[in-house]
Amino acid sequence: MTKSVFPLSIILLGLSIYFFTSCDEDDDVTDNSDPNDTGSINTPLSAFDEFNSDAVTISFDGDEIIIESNGLPNHTSPYWEETEPLYIEPVVATRFTPGRIGGNRSFVLTVPAAPEIASSSTATGLGPIGISVTGVPIFNDTEGENRPIEEGITETFDYAGAHNGPSGYHYHAESADVPENTMLSHDDEKLVGIMSDGFLLYGRREMDGSYPTDLDESGGHFGVTQHSNGEEFYHYHIINEFYLGNLIVLFGGDLQGTPNRIF
């Protein structure tokens, strides 16, 4: 099947299509309003307009969405080279992991257009478990095999909740509430990214400013977002719980869908 790449605005314009849909053999569309429904869940296309187009390319191949990123964020950090325009002096980090933002990096995630809740959840592993709207990969709440994030590790996080590692610059935690943070989600409803099982990850709050009260153990639920045109679909939120001190991790639970490898 031929792969196609189009701006999301063109796809949406005139078509009034807000979701991919997946049908049964008898052409009945799966009802996503039932929280116990484990069938196909539609992904709102307009969410992909939020991704940093300088780092991320979104394309469509049949019933699959391909997210490709060079991992280079569009925000400031002390992890940039000092000669780069986005370099700033540290405002949160008190020490640093080796390395700088940059280099020849590539992350590719292919997910179904209508991801399904799996019969059992899957624990996340080391390395990328999602791709953020900035293009930076999302990591879980560990720093090495059987090593949870500790205070010494948090000291290396910049205001974006990120630091450098063997695979490059990556996020572990929610961004800090500092003046330098002008785009990343902090205690709000913004889109954070997409997880490797194809479900979107949002900030801690709902659109009305409230904290969701019906989240599962992974921070997921059926509900509407600013991208879903009033329709409910399954998605994750950052869980509103402090992990260590004032640190809130982006994603510390199991994936509720079937994970796909990020190359």
Rosetta blueprint (number, residue, H / E / L):
1 M L
2 T L
3 K L
4 S E
5 V L
6 F L
7 P L
8 L H
9 S H
10 I H
11 I H
12 L H
13 L L
14 G L
15 L L
16 S L
17 I L
18 Y L
19 F E
20 F L
21 T L
22 S L
23 C E
24 D L
25 E L
26 D L
27 D L
28 D L
29 V E
30 T L
31 D L
32 N L
33 S L
34 D L
35 P L
36 N L
37 D L
38 T L
39 G L
40 S E
41 I L
42 N L
43 T L
44 P E
45 L H
46 S H
47 A H
48 F H
49 D H
50 E H
51 F L
52 N L
53 S L
54 D L
55 A L
56 V E
57 T E
58 I E
59 S E
60 F E
61 D E
62 G L
63 D L
64 E E
65 I E
66 I E
67 I E
68 E E
69 S E
70 N L
71 G L
72 L L
73 P L
74 N L
75 H L
76 T L
77 S E
78 P L
79 Y L
80 W L
81 E L
82 E L
83 T L
84 E L
85 P L
86 L L
87 Y E
88 I L
89 E L
90 P L
91 V L
92 V L
93 A L
94 T L
95 R L
96 F L
97 T L
98 P L
99 G L
100 R L
101 I L
102 G L
103 G L
104 N L
105 R L
106 S L
107 F E
108 V E
109 L E
110 T E
111 V E
112 P E
113 A L
114 A L
115 P L
116 E E
117 I E
118 A E
119 S E
120 S E
121 S E
122 T E
123 A L
124 T L
125 G L
126 L L
127 G L
128 P L
129 I L
130 G E
131 I E
132 S E
133 V L
134 T L
135 G L
136 V L
137 P E
138 I E
139 F L
140 N L
141 D L
142 T E
143 E L
144 G L
145 E L
146 N L
147 R L
148 P E
149 I L
150 E L
151 E H
152 G H
153 I H
154 T H
155 E L
156 T L
157 F L
158 D L
159 Y L
160 A L
161 G L
162 A E
163 H E
164 N L
165 G L
166 P L
167 S L
168 G L
169 Y L
170 H E
171 Y E
172 H L
173 A E
174 E L
175 S L
176 A L
177 D L
178 V L
179 P L
180 E L
181 N L
182 T L
183 M L
184 L L
185 S L
186 H L
187 D L
188 D L
189 E L
190 K L
191 L E
192 V E
193 G E
194 I E
195 M E
196 S L
197 D L
198 G L
199 F L
200 L E
201 L E
202 Y E
203 G L
204 R L
205 R L
206 E L
207 M L
208 D L
209 G L
210 S L
211 Y L
212 P L
213 T L
214 D L
215 L L
216 D L
217 E L
218 S L
219 G L
220 G E
221 H E
222 F E
223 G E
224 V L
225 T L
226 Q L
227 H L
228 S L
229 N L
230 G L
231 E L
232 E L
233 F E
234 Y E
235 H E
236 Y E
237 H E
238 I L
239 I L
240 N L
241 E L
242 F L
243 Y L
244 L E
245 G L
246 N L
247 L E
248 I L
249 V E
250 L L
251 F L
252 G L
253 G L
254 D L
255 L E
256 Q E
257 G E
258 T L
259 P L
260 N L
261 R L
262 I E
263 F L
